[in-house]
Amino acid sequence: MNPEDVKTLLESTLTDCKIQVESDGSHFNIVAVGNIFEGKRAVQRQQLIYAALKTQISSGAIHAVNMKIFTVQEWEHRS
């Protein structure tokens, strides 16, 4: 999979989120920003990403995922 495929998949599942994806082979770095993450703990946020990528992870197309997940407010206030 390429980063654009992963981005498109995440954007279709996590509506109203801004997604950035970079990759090194089958290892993907994802930054996701959206209010869908509001009120959720870190593990719950990660579960949303993993659920969207479940098929690709199971098939081996995605081997590893590094995530940075923010609400819009958290993104705006990061230093």
C-alpha positions as CSV (number, residue, x, y, z in Angstrom):
1,M,0.0,0.0,0.0
2,N,1.1,3.5,-0.6
3,P,0.5,6.5,1.8
4,E,-2.3,7.9,-0.4
5,D,-4.2,4.7,-0.3
6,V,-4.0,4.6,3.5
7,K,-5.0,8.3,3.7
8,T,-8.0,7.7,1.5
9,L,-9.1,4.8,3.5
10,L,-8.8,6.7,6.8
11,E,-10.6,9.7,5.5
12,S,-13.5,7.6,4.3
13,T,-13.8,6.0,7.7
14,L,-12.9,8.9,10.0
15,T,-15.0,11.6,8.5
16,D,-14.1,15.3,9.2
17,C,-10.5,14.4,10.1
18,K,-7.4,15.7,8.6
19,I,-5.0,12.9,7.9
20,Q,-1.3,12.8,7.0
21,V,0.4,9.6,6.1
22,E,4.1,8.8,5.4
23,S,5.5,5.4,4.9
24,D,8.7,3.4,4.8
25,G,7.7,0.3,3.0
26,S,5.0,-1.4,5.0
27,H,5.6,0.9,8.1
28,F,3.2,3.8,8.2
29,N,3.4,7.1,10.2
30,I,-0.1,8.6,10.7
31,V,-1.1,12.0,12.0
32,A,-4.9,12.3,12.5
33,V,-6.6,15.4,13.7
34,G,-10.4,15.6,14.3
35,N,-13.1,16.1,16.8
36,I,-14.1,12.5,16.5
37,F,-11.3,11.9,19.1
38,E,-12.8,14.3,21.7
39,G,-13.3,12.7,25.1
40,K,-11.5,9.5,24.1
41,R,-8.5,8.1,25.8
42,A,-5.3,7.4,23.8
43,V,-6.2,3.7,23.5
44,Q,-9.7,4.4,22.2
45,R,-8.3,6.8,19.6
46,Q,-5.8,4.2,18.4
47,Q,-8.6,1.6,18.2
48,L,-10.5,3.9,15.7
49,I,-7.4,3.9,13.5
50,Y,-6.8,0.2,13.8
51,A,-10.4,-0.6,13.0
52,A,-10.2,1.4,9.8
53,L,-7.0,-0.5,8.8
54,K,-7.9,-4.0,10.1
55,T,-8.1,-5.7,6.7
56,Q,-4.8,-4.2,5.5
57,I,-3.0,-5.1,8.8
58,S,-4.4,-8.7,8.7
59,S,-3.3,-9.2,5.1
60,G,0.2,-7.9,5.9
61,A,-0.1,-4.9,3.5
62,I,0.5,-2.8,6.6
63,H,3.1,-4.2,9.0
64,A,3.5,-1.4,11.5
65,V,1.6,1.8,12.4
66,N,2.9,4.8,14.4
67,M,0.1,7.2,15.3
68,K,-0.1,10.7,16.6
69,I,-3.8,11.5,17.2
70,F,-5.2,14.9,18.2
71,T,-8.5,16.7,18.6
72,V,-8.6,20.0,16.7
73,Q,-8.2,21.9,20.0
74,E,-5.1,19.8,21.0
75,W,-3.6,20.3,17.5
76,E,-4.1,24.1,17.7
77,H,-2.6,24.3,21.2
78,R,0.5,22.1,20.6
79,S,3.8,23.8,20.9
